[in-house]
Amino acid sequence: MDLKSVFSYLGFVLIALAVSMLIPFLASFVFDDGVYIPFLLGAFISCVIGIILVKKFRRETLTLGSAMILAGLSFLCVSLLGSIVYLDHLQPLDALFESVSGFTTTGLTTVAPETLPYSILLWRSLTQWLGGLGTLVMIVLLLSSPGLSAYYMYRSEAKTFKLESNVLRSARKIFTIYGVYTLAGVLLFMLAGMPAFDSVNHSLTAISSGGFSVKNGSIGHYSSLLIEIVALVLMIIGATALFVHTKLFGGKLREYLRNSEAQLFWIFAAVFSALLTLSFLSATASDPLTNGVFHAFAALTSSAFNLGVVGYPELSKFILVMAMLIGGFAGSLAGGLRLARVGILGKAVTWISKKIFYPTSAVVPFRFNRRAIDDQELTIISLFSFTYLIILVISSMLFSFMGYAPADSFFVSASAEGNVGLTTIDVAAMNPAGKVLLMIDMLLGRLEILPFFVLFFVIYSRLKFR
């Protein structure tokens, strides 16, 4: 492990964090809300640490293991330093929780947004946008790892994306693509009747599949079908894979229609929308069709937006959990198991059934999305999915031991690990142990578990042999 290179790249990440803090710092002066000191302090600390790391350590090409450590360390460090901004308004644990939820694009929150100053609201939204795009940069770095979902779908397609050896160039390309989408979202929200400040924030969090809102009632606050449609479009864009977007930018719509993940996404969206609509209808909820469709897409795209639903019917909790488990495209801003893994595992059932009836020497090809999947890859996918579900079960059991109902425990655990943000539990009133558990779930889910396992293993190994 070349930890010197890891620390050098981490320095660049922290310098970028410091620069990003200057945006809400300037906004604090514009809105005259008096919160500029926390932003200046956070930017100063991040910049100083970043410069020290860049100057002290030599930067070289990262190995796969080093890239995984960098991914884990980056999210831990930016979450910790990003929490400085909230300390004037929140207790330290809640400040860290808000920061972790933001950078992991989860959307769970301990505060009523309307009680916060405008500059902090802008920072909350910006953390989700930066965290989402930062995840895509990490995916580019880790694309050669068979432990990550993007590997199975886009290993061969990385060439069409023209990934440069210079990580900064690749990052610039990613930020350009999603920057265009974000600006378009701002304009669409404003045309739909949303105020300018709200439009900027909701576009940032919708495209990143984060779901932070500047209103206590989220998207439901506006009671506007047009605004809800714009939010849905941006959520779908955020949950669609980076490499699919590059093809769409090239006018290759047919490639999208032939994509196995895209087909699965729309099938699941239709099924969950219908089931949730029936669930809300049976519970005599207001406007069951709109609520059913919107919340189905929110869960499937890992977005925390909602239409102001106070309590979900019991049946809808189970349906939403299933959607949150599946999640969005591999290589997208969404969370969950990802459509690639779900599709491969689903197809593996029929493939295994075929193999049983063929001679042991027979070669039975297994393909998904026009790409061959070998036995080793299928084993890794199965192992990851099993690990993901084990973490979900353990987390749910721990919440049950804390006194929460089993259904609510499973729901909030699936939401945190899938980086969704929908909840049936009042997170603000949750005990400290519960908040820490949710933060662990969010971090593990955001980088698909493996990078943090590698990081913990390296730390354990160095402590063991010291």
C-alpha positions as CSV (number, residue, x, y, z in Angstrom):
1,M,0.0,0.0,0.0
2,D,1.5,3.4,-1.1
3,L,0.0,5.4,1.8
4,K,2.1,8.4,0.8
5,S,0.2,8.8,-2.5
6,V,-3.0,8.3,-0.6
7,F,-2.3,11.2,1.7
8,S,-1.2,13.4,-1.1
9,Y,-4.4,12.8,-3.0
10,L,-6.3,13.3,0.2
11,G,-4.7,16.7,0.5
12,F,-6.2,17.7,-2.9
13,V,-9.6,16.5,-1.7
14,L,-9.4,18.7,1.4
15,I,-8.2,21.7,-0.6
16,A,-11.3,21.2,-2.9
17,L,-13.5,21.0,0.2
18,A,-12.0,24.3,1.5
19,V,-12.7,26.0,-1.8
20,S,-16.3,24.7,-1.9
21,M,-16.9,26.2,1.6
22,L,-16.2,29.6,0.1
23,I,-19.5,29.4,-1.8
24,P,-21.8,29.4,1.3
25,F,-19.3,31.8,3.0
26,L,-20.0,34.4,0.3
27,A,-23.7,33.5,0.4
28,S,-23.7,34.3,4.1
29,F,-22.7,37.9,3.3
30,V,-25.4,38.1,0.6
31,F,-28.1,36.9,2.9
32,D,-26.6,38.7,5.9
33,D,-27.2,35.7,8.2
34,G,-24.0,36.0,10.2
35,V,-22.7,32.5,9.6
36,Y,-19.6,33.4,7.8
37,I,-17.1,32.6,10.6
38,P,-17.9,28.8,10.8
39,F,-17.4,28.6,7.0
40,L,-14.2,30.5,7.2
41,L,-12.9,28.4,10.0
42,G,-13.8,25.1,8.2
43,A,-12.2,26.3,5.0
44,F,-9.1,27.4,6.8
45,I,-8.6,24.1,8.7
46,S,-9.3,22.0,5.5
47,C,-7.0,24.1,3.4
48,V,-4.1,24.0,5.9
49,I,-4.3,20.2,6.4
50,G,-4.7,19.8,2.6
51,I,-1.6,21.9,1.8
52,I,0.5,20.1,4.4
53,L,-0.5,16.7,3.0
54,V,0.2,17.7,-0.6
55,K,3.6,19.3,0.3
56,K,4.7,16.5,2.6
57,F,3.8,13.4,0.5
58,R,4.8,12.5,-3.0
59,R,1.9,11.7,-5.4
60,E,2.2,8.7,-7.7
61,T,-0.2,6.5,-9.6
62,L,-2.6,4.8,-7.2
63,T,-3.0,1.0,-6.9
64,L,-6.4,-0.5,-6.5
65,G,-5.9,-1.0,-2.8
66,S,-4.6,2.6,-2.3
67,A,-7.6,4.0,-4.2
68,M,-9.9,2.1,-1.9
69,I,-8.2,3.5,1.2
70,L,-8.4,7.0,-0.4
71,A,-12.1,6.6,-1.0
72,G,-12.8,5.6,2.6
73,L,-10.5,8.2,4.1
74,S,-11.9,11.0,1.9
75,F,-15.5,10.4,3.0
76,L,-14.5,10.2,6.7
77,C,-12.4,13.4,6.5
78,V,-14.8,15.6,4.5
79,S,-17.7,14.5,6.8
80,L,-15.7,15.4,9.9
81,L,-14.5,18.8,8.6
82,G,-17.8,19.6,6.9
83,S,-19.5,19.3,10.3
84,I,-17.7,22.4,11.6
85,V,-20.2,24.5,9.7
86,Y,-23.1,23.2,11.8
87,L,-21.6,23.6,15.3
88,D,-23.2,27.0,15.9
89,H,-26.6,25.5,15.4
90,L,-26.4,21.8,16.3
91,Q,-24.8,19.6,19.0
92,P,-21.5,18.0,17.8
93,L,-23.1,14.6,17.2
94,D,-26.0,16.1,15.2
95,A,-23.6,18.3,13.3
96,L,-21.5,15.2,12.3
97,F,-24.7,13.3,11.4
98,E,-25.9,16.1,9.1
99,S,-22.5,16.2,7.4
100,V,-22.3,12.4,6.9
101,S,-25.9,12.3,5.6
102,G,-25.1,15.1,3.2
103,F,-21.8,13.8,1.8
104,T,-23.2,10.3,1.5
105,T,-26.3,11.7,-0.3
106,T,-28.6,10.0,2.1
107,G,-30.9,12.8,3.2
108,L,-31.7,11.7,6.8
109,T,-31.7,14.7,9.0
110,T,-31.9,15.8,12.6
111,V,-33.2,19.3,12.0
112,A,-36.2,21.2,10.6
113,P,-34.7,22.9,7.5
114,E,-36.7,26.1,7.9
115,T,-35.0,26.8,11.2
116,L,-31.6,27.1,9.6
117,P,-30.0,30.2,7.9
118,Y,-29.9,30.3,4.1
119,S,-26.1,29.8,3.9
120,I,-26.2,26.6,5.9
121,L,-29.2,25.4,3.8
122,L,-27.0,26.0,0.7
123,W,-24.1,24.1,2.3
124,R,-26.4,21.1,3.1
125,S,-27.4,21.0,-0.5
126,L,-23.9,21.5,-1.8
127,T,-22.6,18.6,0.4
128,Q,-25.0,16.2,-1.3
129,W,-23.9,17.5,-4.8
130,L,-20.2,17.2,-3.9
131,G,-20.7,13.9,-2.2
132,G,-22.6,12.4,-5.2
133,L,-20.1,13.6,-7.8
134,G,-17.2,12.7,-5.5
135,T,-18.6,9.1,-5.4
136,L,-18.5,9.0,-9.2
137,V,-14.9,10.1,-9.2
138,M,-14.2,7.3,-6.8
139,I,-16.0,4.8,-9.0
140,V,-13.8,5.9,-11.9
141,L,-10.7,5.2,-9.7
142,L,-12.1,1.8,-8.6
143,L,-13.5,0.7,-11.9
144,S,-11.1,-2.2,-12.1
145,S,-12.4,-3.7,-8.8
146,P,-14.7,-6.7,-9.2
147,G,-16.2,-5.9,-5.8
148,L,-18.0,-2.8,-7.1
149,S,-21.2,-2.8,-9.1
150,A,-19.9,-0.5,-11.9
151,Y,-17.3,-3.1,-12.8
152,Y,-19.8,-5.6,-14.1
153,M,-21.6,-3.2,-16.4
154,Y,-19.0,-0.6,-17.5
155,R,-15.6,-2.2,-17.4
156,S,-15.5,-2.4,-21.2
157,E,-17.4,0.9,-21.7
158,A,-14.8,2.8,-19.7
159,K,-12.9,3.1,-23.0
160,T,-15.7,5.1,-24.6
161,F,-15.7,7.5,-21.7
162,K,-12.0,8.0,-22.4
163,L,-10.8,7.9,-18.9
164,E,-7.6,9.8,-18.6
165,S,-4.7,8.8,-16.4
166,N,-5.0,12.2,-14.9
167,V,-7.7,11.9,-12.3
168,L,-8.3,15.7,-12.3
169,R,-9.3,15.6,-16.0
170,S,-11.7,12.7,-15.4
171,A,-13.2,14.6,-12.5
172,R,-13.6,17.7,-14.6
173,K,-15.5,15.8,-17.2
174,I,-17.9,14.4,-14.6
175,F,-18.5,17.7,-13.0
176,T,-19.2,19.3,-16.4
177,I,-21.8,16.7,-17.3
178,Y,-23.7,16.9,-14.0
179,G,-23.2,20.7,-13.9
180,V,-25.2,21.0,-17.1
181,Y,-27.9,18.8,-15.6
182,T,-28.0,20.9,-12.4
183,L,-28.3,24.2,-14.2
184,A,-31.1,22.8,-16.3
185,G,-32.8,21.7,-13.1
186,V,-32.6,25.1,-11.6
187,L,-34.3,26.6,-14.7
188,L,-37.0,24.0,-14.8
189,F,-37.8,24.4,-11.1
190,M,-38.1,28.2,-11.6
191,L,-40.3,27.8,-14.6
192,A,-42.5,25.4,-12.6
193,G,-43.0,28.2,-10.0
194,M,-40.4,27.5,-7.4
195,P,-38.4,30.5,-5.9
196,A,-34.9,30.9,-7.2
197,F,-33.1,30.0,-3.9
198,D,-35.3,26.9,-3.4
199,S,-34.7,25.9,-7.1
200,V,-30.9,26.0,-6.7
201,N,-31.0,23.9,-3.6
202,H,-33.5,21.3,-4.9
203,S,-31.7,21.0,-8.2
204,L,-28.4,20.2,-6.3
205,T,-30.0,17.6,-4.1
206,A,-32.3,16.1,-6.8
207,I,-29.6,15.4,-9.3
208,S,-27.4,13.9,-6.6
209,S,-30.2,11.5,-5.5
210,G,-29.8,13.1,-2.0
211,G,-33.1,14.6,-1.2
212,F,-32.2,17.4,1.3
213,S,-34.9,20.1,1.1
214,V,-35.1,23.7,2.3
215,K,-38.7,23.1,3.5
216,N,-39.9,21.0,6.4
217,G,-42.5,19.5,4.1
218,S,-40.0,18.7,1.4
219,I,-41.4,18.8,-2.2
220,G,-44.9,18.4,-0.8
221,H,-44.6,21.9,0.6
222,Y,-45.2,23.4,-2.8
223,S,-48.4,21.4,-3.7
224,S,-47.4,21.6,-7.4
225,L,-47.6,18.8,-9.9
226,L,-45.2,20.6,-12.2
227,I,-42.5,20.8,-9.4
228,E,-43.0,17.2,-8.6
229,I,-42.5,16.2,-12.2
230,V,-39.3,18.2,-12.5
231,A,-38.1,16.6,-9.2
232,L,-38.9,13.1,-10.7
233,V,-37.0,13.8,-13.9
234,L,-33.9,15.0,-12.0
235,M,-34.1,12.0,-9.6
236,I,-34.1,9.6,-12.5
237,I,-31.2,11.4,-14.1
238,G,-29.2,11.0,-10.9
239,A,-30.0,7.3,-10.6
240,T,-28.9,6.7,-14.2
241,A,-25.3,5.5,-14.8
242,L,-22.6,8.0,-15.7
243,F,-21.6,6.0,-18.8
244,V,-25.2,5.9,-20.0
245,H,-25.2,9.7,-19.8
246,T,-22.2,9.9,-22.0
247,K,-24.0,7.9,-24.6
248,L,-27.1,10.0,-24.3
249,F,-25.0,13.1,-24.8
250,G,-23.8,11.4,-28.0
251,G,-27.3,11.0,-29.2
252,K,-27.3,7.2,-28.8
253,L,-30.9,6.8,-27.4
254,R,-31.1,3.3,-28.8
255,E,-28.3,2.2,-26.5
256,Y,-30.3,3.4,-23.5
257,L,-33.4,1.5,-24.7
258,R,-31.3,-1.7,-25.1
259,N,-29.6,-1.3,-21.7
260,S,-30.7,-4.2,-19.4
261,E,-30.5,-1.9,-16.3
262,A,-32.7,0.7,-18.0
263,Q,-35.3,-2.0,-18.8
264,L,-35.2,-3.3,-15.2
265,F,-35.5,0.2,-13.8
266,W,-38.7,1.0,-15.7
267,I,-40.2,-2.4,-14.9
268,F,-39.5,-2.0,-11.2
269,A,-40.7,1.6,-11.3
270,A,-44.0,0.6,-12.8
271,V,-44.5,-2.4,-10.4
272,F,-43.7,-0.4,-7.2
273,S,-45.7,2.6,-8.4
274,A,-48.8,0.4,-8.8
275,L,-48.3,-1.5,-5.5
276,L,-47.8,1.7,-3.5
277,T,-50.8,3.4,-5.2
278,L,-52.9,0.4,-4.1
279,S,-51.4,0.6,-0.6
280,F,-52.2,4.3,-0.2
281,L,-55.6,3.7,-1.7
282,S,-56.4,1.0,0.9
283,A,-55.2,3.3,3.7
284,T,-57.6,6.1,2.3
285,A,-54.6,8.4,1.9
286,S,-55.1,11.6,0.0
287,D,-54.1,11.5,-3.7
288,P,-52.9,7.8,-3.6
289,L,-51.8,7.8,-7.3
290,T,-49.4,10.8,-7.0
291,N,-48.1,9.6,-3.6
292,G,-47.6,6.1,-4.9
293,V,-45.7,7.0,-8.1
294,F,-43.6,9.7,-6.4
295,H,-42.5,7.6,-3.4
296,A,-41.8,4.6,-5.6
297,F,-39.4,6.7,-7.7
298,A,-37.9,8.3,-4.5
299,A,-37.1,4.9,-3.0
300,L,-35.8,3.4,-6.2
301,T,-33.6,6.4,-7.1
302,S,-32.4,6.7,-3.4
303,S,-33.9,10.2,-3.0
304,A,-35.2,11.5,0.3
305,F,-37.8,13.7,-1.2
306,N,-41.4,13.1,-0.2
307,L,-44.8,14.7,-0.6
308,G,-45.3,15.4,3.1
309,V,-46.6,11.9,4.0
310,V,-46.6,11.8,7.8
311,G,-47.0,8.0,8.3
312,Y,-46.7,5.2,5.7
313,P,-49.3,2.4,5.7
314,E,-47.8,-0.8,6.9
315,L,-47.9,-2.5,3.5
316,S,-46.2,0.5,1.9
317,K,-43.3,0.1,4.3
318,F,-42.5,-3.3,3.0
319,I,-42.9,-2.2,-0.6
320,L,-40.6,0.8,0.0
321,V,-38.0,-1.4,1.6
322,M,-37.9,-3.6,-1.4
323,A,-37.4,-0.6,-3.7
324,M,-34.7,0.8,-1.4
325,L,-32.9,-2.5,-1.5
326,I,-32.8,-2.6,-5.3
327,G,-31.7,1.0,-5.8
328,G,-30.5,2.6,-9.1
329,F,-28.0,1.9,-11.9
330,A,-24.5,0.7,-11.3
331,G,-22.1,3.6,-11.6
332,S,-24.8,6.2,-10.8
333,L,-25.4,8.6,-7.9
334,A,-28.1,6.3,-6.4
335,G,-27.5,3.7,-3.6
336,G,-28.9,0.2,-2.8
337,L,-27.7,-3.2,-4.1
338,R,-28.0,-1.6,-7.7
339,L,-29.9,-2.9,-10.6
340,A,-26.9,-4.6,-12.1
341,R,-26.4,-6.9,-9.2
342,V,-30.2,-7.6,-8.8
343,G,-30.5,-8.3,-12.6
344,I,-27.4,-10.6,-12.6
345,L,-28.6,-12.5,-9.5
346,G,-32.1,-12.8,-10.9
347,K,-30.8,-14.2,-14.2
348,A,-28.5,-16.5,-12.3
349,V,-31.5,-18.5,-11.0
350,T,-32.5,-19.6,-14.4
351,W,-28.9,-20.1,-15.5
352,I,-28.2,-22.4,-12.6
353,S,-31.5,-24.3,-13.3
354,K,-30.2,-24.8,-16.9
355,K,-26.8,-26.1,-15.8
356,I,-28.5,-28.7,-13.6
357,F,-30.0,-30.4,-16.7
358,Y,-26.9,-30.2,-18.8
359,P,-23.8,-32.5,-18.5
360,T,-21.1,-31.3,-16.2
361,S,-18.8,-30.8,-19.1
362,A,-21.3,-28.6,-21.0
363,V,-20.5,-24.9,-21.3
364,V,-23.6,-22.8,-20.5
365,P,-22.9,-19.1,-21.3
366,F,-24.2,-16.6,-18.8
367,R,-24.7,-13.1,-20.2
368,F,-26.2,-9.9,-18.8
369,N,-26.5,-6.6,-20.7
370,R,-24.8,-8.3,-23.7
371,R,-21.7,-9.1,-21.5
372,A,-20.4,-12.5,-20.3
373,I,-20.4,-13.0,-16.6
374,D,-18.0,-15.7,-15.4
375,D,-18.3,-17.9,-12.3
376,Q,-15.8,-15.9,-10.3
377,E,-17.7,-12.6,-10.9
378,L,-21.0,-14.3,-10.0
379,T,-19.5,-15.5,-6.7
380,I,-18.3,-12.0,-5.8
381,I,-21.7,-10.5,-6.6
382,S,-23.4,-13.1,-4.4
383,L,-20.9,-12.6,-1.6
384,F,-21.3,-8.8,-1.7
385,S,-25.1,-9.1,-1.8
386,F,-25.0,-11.5,1.2
387,T,-22.7,-9.1,3.1
388,Y,-25.0,-6.2,2.3
389,L,-28.1,-8.1,3.7
390,I,-26.2,-9.3,6.7
391,I,-25.3,-5.7,7.6
392,L,-29.0,-4.7,7.1
393,V,-30.2,-7.5,9.4
394,I,-27.7,-6.7,12.1
395,S,-28.5,-3.0,12.0
396,S,-32.2,-3.8,12.2
397,M,-31.7,-6.1,15.2
398,L,-29.7,-3.4,17.0
399,F,-32.5,-0.8,16.4
400,S,-35.0,-3.4,17.7
401,F,-33.0,-3.8,20.9
402,M,-33.1,0.0,21.3
403,G,-36.9,-0.3,21.5
404,Y,-38.1,0.5,18.0
405,A,-40.7,-1.6,16.2
406,P,-39.2,-4.3,13.9
407,A,-40.8,-2.9,10.8
408,D,-39.5,0.6,11.5
409,S,-36.0,-0.7,12.5
410,F,-35.8,-2.6,9.1
411,F,-37.1,0.5,7.2
412,V,-34.6,3.0,8.6
413,S,-31.7,0.6,8.3
414,A,-32.5,-0.1,4.7
415,S,-32.9,3.6,4.1
416,A,-29.5,4.5,5.7
417,E,-27.6,1.6,4.0
418,G,-29.2,2.3,0.7
419,N,-28.5,6.1,1.0
420,V,-32.2,6.8,0.5
421,G,-33.2,9.1,3.5
422,L,-36.9,8.1,3.9
423,T,-37.7,7.3,7.5
424,T,-40.5,6.2,9.8
425,I,-38.6,7.1,12.9
426,D,-37.9,10.6,14.3
427,V,-34.1,10.7,13.8
428,A,-33.8,14.0,15.8
429,A,-35.2,12.2,18.9
430,M,-33.1,9.1,18.4
431,N,-30.5,8.2,21.0
432,P,-26.8,8.8,20.3
433,A,-26.1,5.1,19.7
434,G,-28.8,5.0,17.0
435,K,-27.4,8.0,15.2
436,V,-23.9,6.5,15.2
437,L,-25.3,3.3,13.8
438,L,-27.1,5.2,11.0
439,M,-23.9,7.0,10.2
440,I,-22.0,3.7,9.9
441,D,-24.7,2.3,7.6
442,M,-24.6,5.4,5.4
443,L,-20.9,5.3,5.0
444,L,-20.8,1.6,4.3
445,G,-23.6,1.9,1.7
446,R,-22.2,4.9,-0.1
447,L,-18.9,3.2,-1.1
448,E,-20.4,-0.3,-1.4
449,I,-18.7,-1.6,1.7
450,L,-15.5,-2.9,0.2
451,P,-13.3,0.3,0.5
452,F,-14.1,0.7,4.2
453,F,-13.4,-3.0,4.8
454,V,-10.0,-2.5,3.2
455,L,-9.4,0.7,5.2
456,F,-10.3,-1.0,8.5
457,F,-8.1,-4.0,7.6
458,V,-5.1,-1.8,6.9
459,I,-5.6,0.1,10.2
460,Y,-6.0,-3.2,12.1
461,S,-2.9,-4.7,10.4
462,R,-0.7,-1.7,11.3
463,L,-1.9,-1.7,14.9
464,K,-1.4,-5.4,15.2
465,F,2.2,-5.4,14.0
466,R,3.3,-2.3,15.7
